[in-house]
């Protein structure tokens, strides 16, 4: 896991390669709030970055690394539930 504690510019956009679909990529958008972070979890088309599926959002996470970890978990659960 990449440690993002020194990240100062938000929203932070992170892309995650997906093994089974060459034309898709996972995207996490991390937003900073007064106390903690919230994160949007999407699967997007690799070339255009248009949303292919919205996996959900997570709110009120106090640690940036934990927010990204939970975002990856949310995406993984979505992919498993849809048999992608």
VOPA-93882 format. One record per residue (C-alpha): residue number from 1; y, z, x. Coordinates in steps of 0.001 Angstrom, whole numbers, padded with zeros to 6 digits, always signed. Example, Ala and Ser with C-alpha at 12.3 -4.5 7.8 and 13.67 -1.06 7.14 Angstrom:
% residues 2
(pt 1 (-004500 +007800 +012300));
(pt 2 (-001060 +007140 +013670));
//
This chain:
% residues 84
(pt 1 (+000000 +000000 +000000));
(pt 2 (+003441 -000890 +001270));
(pt 3 (+005762 +002124 +001464));
(pt 4 (+009019 +001275 -000268));
(pt 5 (+010930 +004520 +000203));
(pt 6 (+013693 +002811 +002193));
(pt 7 (+014279 +000162 -000485));
(pt 8 (+017848 +000466 -001736));
(pt 9 (+018463 -002662 -003825));
(pt 10 (+017286 -002706 -007412));
(pt 11 (+015841 -004267 -009415));
(pt 12 (+013067 -004788 -006891));
(pt 13 (+010797 -007769 -007555));
(pt 14 (+007285 -007694 -006063));
(pt 15 (+004642 -010430 -006300));
(pt 16 (+000899 -009868 -006126));
(pt 17 (-001635 -012632 -005503));
(pt 18 (-004338 -012916 -008157));
(pt 19 (-007786 -013870 -006884));
(pt 20 (-009161 -015715 -009886));
(pt 21 (-006220 -017912 -010921));
(pt 22 (-004499 -020051 -008292));
(pt 23 (-001606 -020976 -010589));
(pt 24 (-000760 -017377 -011577));
(pt 25 (+000752 -014445 -009706));
(pt 26 (+001369 -010843 -010708));
(pt 27 (+004976 -009679 -010800));
(pt 28 (+006318 -006141 -010798));
(pt 29 (+010007 -005561 -011424));
(pt 30 (+011038 -002032 -010488));
(pt 31 (+014258 -000598 -011921));
(pt 32 (+015897 +002593 -010741));
(pt 33 (+017039 +005153 -013318));
(pt 34 (+019027 +008362 -012889));
(pt 35 (+015783 +010277 -012370));
(pt 36 (+013051 +008002 -011160));
(pt 37 (+011962 +004477 -011897));
(pt 38 (+010664 +002213 -014618));
(pt 39 (+008612 -000889 -014015));
(pt 40 (+007929 -004140 -015878));
(pt 41 (+004477 -005650 -015339));
(pt 42 (+003975 -009380 -015928));
(pt 43 (+001735 -012243 -014958));
(pt 44 (+003825 -015321 -014210));
(pt 45 (+003266 -018964 -013324));
(pt 46 (+003288 -019254 -009546));
(pt 47 (+005651 -022234 -009288));
(pt 48 (+008184 -021655 -012067));
(pt 49 (+007910 -017826 -012338));
(pt 50 (+007888 -018155 -016150));
(pt 51 (+006094 -015322 -017903));
(pt 52 (+002493 -016204 -018768));
(pt 53 (+001638 -012704 -020048));
(pt 54 (+003497 -009422 -020387));
(pt 55 (+001164 -006594 -019352));
(pt 56 (+003508 -003773 -020291));
(pt 57 (+006111 -001387 -018934));
(pt 58 (+005980 +002098 -017470));
(pt 59 (+008831 +004614 -017648));
(pt 60 (+009847 +007885 -016044));
(pt 61 (+007966 +007651 -012757));
(pt 62 (+009603 +009839 -010114));
(pt 63 (+008324 +008151 -006931));
(pt 64 (+008796 +004488 -005976));
(pt 65 (+005386 +004153 -004321));
(pt 66 (+003745 +005748 -007358));
(pt 67 (+005620 +003355 -009659));
(pt 68 (+004288 +000317 -007808));
(pt 69 (+000770 +001793 -007699));
(pt 70 (+000801 +002426 -011450));
(pt 71 (+002173 -001070 -012048));
(pt 72 (-000711 -002619 -010118));
(pt 73 (-003159 -000452 -012082));
(pt 74 (-001593 -001568 -015390));
(pt 75 (-001910 -005207 -014344));
(pt 76 (-005520 -004701 -013284));
(pt 77 (-006380 -003097 -016629));
(pt 78 (-004719 -005983 -018490));
(pt 79 (-006626 -008583 -016467));
(pt 80 (-009920 -006751 -017073));
(pt 81 (-009287 -006417 -020817));
(pt 82 (-008540 -010149 -021155));
(pt 83 (-011421 -011259 -018890));
(pt 84 (-009101 -013331 -016695));
//
